[in-house]
Amino acid sequence: MDFFPVTLLRIESVADRTLTFYFSKPEGFTFHAGQYAILRIPAERLIQSDIRSGMRPLSIASAPSETELAFVMREGVTGFKKTMWDLTVGDVISVGGPVGHATIHDGDVRPIAILSGGVGMAPARSMLIEAVAKNDTRKYVLFSSNRFLADVPFQNELTAIRLPDFTYAFTLSAESEPATLPGEERGRITAEMIKKYLPEWPESLYYVIGAPAFADAMKVILSDIGIAEENIHIDPFSGLTGPGANTVNA
Ligand SMILES: Cc1cc2nc3c(=O)[nH]c(=O)nc-3n(C[C@H](O)[C@H](O)[C@H](O)COP(=O)(O)OP(=O)(O)OC[C@H]3O[C@@H](n4cnc5c(N)ncnc54)[C@H](O)[C@@H]3O)c2cc1C
């Protein structure tokens, strides 16, 4: 795999304990929405030793049509995360890739359901911003699952997405107050929720994005309602073994 140097341009807080890192996009680095990359922090820049030598696979949160490369991460305790939180504008790390097959294909007109848990919003954002850039007229439904509203990355941006046929359904699995906003739900993503927001559920394409436990739970639901495996695209966030990894709601 080729690695490219990338310069940190800015950092934004996009949810509780969650940052987006924007890097320069290297010349010749092309990718499809939904793909991921390998971030590599140079050994001499690590502020503490890291179990995976300063490398992590991370979904690309920016769209191919955008000028920067963006990555979203929850705070963590590893040398990789501690160093990412220590980076300042102008720092240079490397990006390898792109990798992954969970991408949306031009020319297929079937409705698209994106099922996203936690920081799975990263590739979801890339897919939707790219759909806007391409004037995509297909139906898109984004289902997101997070514990609380404060945990939802890109909430304002995704609520404001303008596509000819787009629905945003978000469930807050740990919230005890009643739902009040359009598309707001409680509990886990269920088959009933999918059918409620996506009447064309039998003939839709599904993109499942999140930690392995979330991906497994979604696979069971989709298989139970009879969705064929070839219509389900998954690149599970294997390696995500922190507190959010074992919950199906991220
Ligand atoms: C295709 C793909 C896409 C991905 N996309 C994203 C993404 O967009 N955003 C994202 O955040 N993640 C993504 N991930 C997961 C990402 O690669 C990391 O696994 C994840 O961010 C957690 O990284 P981490 O360094 O906090 O912990 P990991 O490297 O996963 O380490 C696992 C756990 O080990 C323990 N641990 C390790 N070192 C220490 C230490 N020094 N002290 C105490 N405990 C320790 C911690 O509990 C830690 O959570 C993706 C993974 C894949 C495969």
PDBQT file of the ligand as one rigid body, heavy atoms in Angstrom, charges set to zero:
ROOT
HETATM    1  C1  LIG A 301     -12.911  -0.319   8.131  1.00  0.00    +0.000 C 
HETATM    2  C2  LIG A 301     -12.739   0.398   9.454  1.00  0.00    +0.000 A 
HETATM    3  C3  LIG A 301     -13.150   1.717   9.576  1.00  0.00    +0.000 A 
HETATM    4  C4  LIG A 301     -13.010   2.374  10.790  1.00  0.00    +0.000 A 
HETATM    5  N1  LIG A 301     -13.426   3.676  10.890  1.00  0.00    +0.000 NA
HETATM    6  C5  LIG A 301     -13.338   4.327  12.066  1.00  0.00    +0.000 A 
HETATM    7  C6  LIG A 301     -13.758   5.696  12.190  1.00  0.00    +0.000 A 
HETATM    8  O1  LIG A 301     -14.198   6.336  11.220  1.00  0.00    +0.000 OA
HETATM    9  N2  LIG A 301     -13.628   6.280  13.390  1.00  0.00    +0.000 N 
HETATM   10  C7  LIG A 301     -13.131   5.618  14.493  1.00  0.00    +0.000 A 
HETATM   11  O2  LIG A 301     -13.057   6.209  15.579  1.00  0.00    +0.000 OA
HETATM   12  N3  LIG A 301     -12.734   4.336  14.416  1.00  0.00    +0.000 NA
HETATM   13  C8  LIG A 301     -12.815   3.677  13.228  1.00  0.00    +0.000 A 
HETATM   14  N4  LIG A 301     -12.387   2.385  13.126  1.00  0.00    +0.000 N 
HETATM   15  C9  LIG A 301     -11.825   1.739  14.323  1.00  0.00    +0.000 C 
HETATM   16  C10 LIG A 301     -10.414   2.286  14.565  1.00  0.00    +0.000 C 
HETATM   17  O3  LIG A 301      -9.495   1.648  13.684  1.00  0.00    +0.000 OA
HETATM   18  C11 LIG A 301      -9.963   2.051  16.020  1.00  0.00    +0.000 C 
HETATM   19  O4  LIG A 301     -10.000   0.665  16.332  1.00  0.00    +0.000 OA
HETATM   20  C12 LIG A 301     -10.868   2.790  16.985  1.00  0.00    +0.000 C 
HETATM   21  O5  LIG A 301     -10.932   4.174  16.666  1.00  0.00    +0.000 OA
HETATM   22  C13 LIG A 301     -10.364   2.648  18.423  1.00  0.00    +0.000 C 
HETATM   23  O6  LIG A 301      -9.024   3.042  18.440  1.00  0.00    +0.000 OA
HETATM   24  P1  LIG A 301      -8.269   3.130  19.787  1.00  0.00    +0.000 P 
HETATM   25  O7  LIG A 301      -6.867   3.520  19.454  1.00  0.00    +0.000 OA
HETATM   26  O8  LIG A 301      -9.011   4.006  20.765  1.00  0.00    +0.000 OA
HETATM   27  O9  LIG A 301      -8.361   1.675  20.388  1.00  0.00    +0.000 OA
HETATM   28  P2  LIG A 301      -7.915   0.294  19.700  1.00  0.00    +0.000 P 
HETATM   29  O10 LIG A 301      -6.690   0.407  18.910  1.00  0.00    +0.000 OA
HETATM   30  O11 LIG A 301      -9.095  -0.310  19.048  1.00  0.00    +0.000 OA
HETATM   31  O12 LIG A 301      -7.502  -0.479  21.011  1.00  0.00    +0.000 OA
HETATM   32  C14 LIG A 301      -8.445  -1.335  21.599  1.00  0.00    +0.000 C 
HETATM   33  C15 LIG A 301      -8.572  -1.113  23.098  1.00  0.00    +0.000 C 
HETATM   34  O13 LIG A 301      -7.405  -1.583  23.770  1.00  0.00    +0.000 OA
HETATM   35  C16 LIG A 301      -7.341  -0.945  25.024  1.00  0.00    +0.000 C 
HETATM   36  N5  LIG A 301      -6.008  -0.288  25.158  1.00  0.00    +0.000 N 
HETATM   37  C17 LIG A 301      -5.057  -0.226  24.219  1.00  0.00    +0.000 A 
HETATM   38  N6  LIG A 301      -3.984   0.488  24.660  1.00  0.00    +0.000 NA
HETATM   39  C18 LIG A 301      -4.260   0.847  25.918  1.00  0.00    +0.000 A 
HETATM   40  C19 LIG A 301      -3.562   1.599  26.910  1.00  0.00    +0.000 A 
HETATM   41  N7  LIG A 301      -2.363   2.117  26.683  1.00  0.00    +0.000 N 
HETATM   42  N8  LIG A 301      -4.164   1.781  28.098  1.00  0.00    +0.000 NA
HETATM   43  C20 LIG A 301      -5.373   1.274  28.338  1.00  0.00    +0.000 A 
HETATM   44  N9  LIG A 301      -6.080   0.562  27.439  1.00  0.00    +0.000 NA
HETATM   45  C21 LIG A 301      -5.548   0.343  26.253  1.00  0.00    +0.000 A 
HETATM   46  C22 LIG A 301      -8.462   0.111  25.032  1.00  0.00    +0.000 C 
HETATM   47  O14 LIG A 301      -9.598  -0.399  25.684  1.00  0.00    +0.000 OA
HETATM   48  C23 LIG A 301      -8.739   0.303  23.582  1.00  0.00    +0.000 C 
HETATM   49  O15 LIG A 301     -10.040   0.844  23.395  1.00  0.00    +0.000 OA
HETATM   50  C24 LIG A 301     -12.470   1.705  11.917  1.00  0.00    +0.000 A 
HETATM   51  C25 LIG A 301     -12.034   0.381  11.777  1.00  0.00    +0.000 A 
HETATM   52  C26 LIG A 301     -12.158  -0.266  10.560  1.00  0.00    +0.000 A 
HETATM   53  C27 LIG A 301     -11.681  -1.690  10.434  1.00  0.00    +0.000 C 
ENDROOT
TORSDOF 0
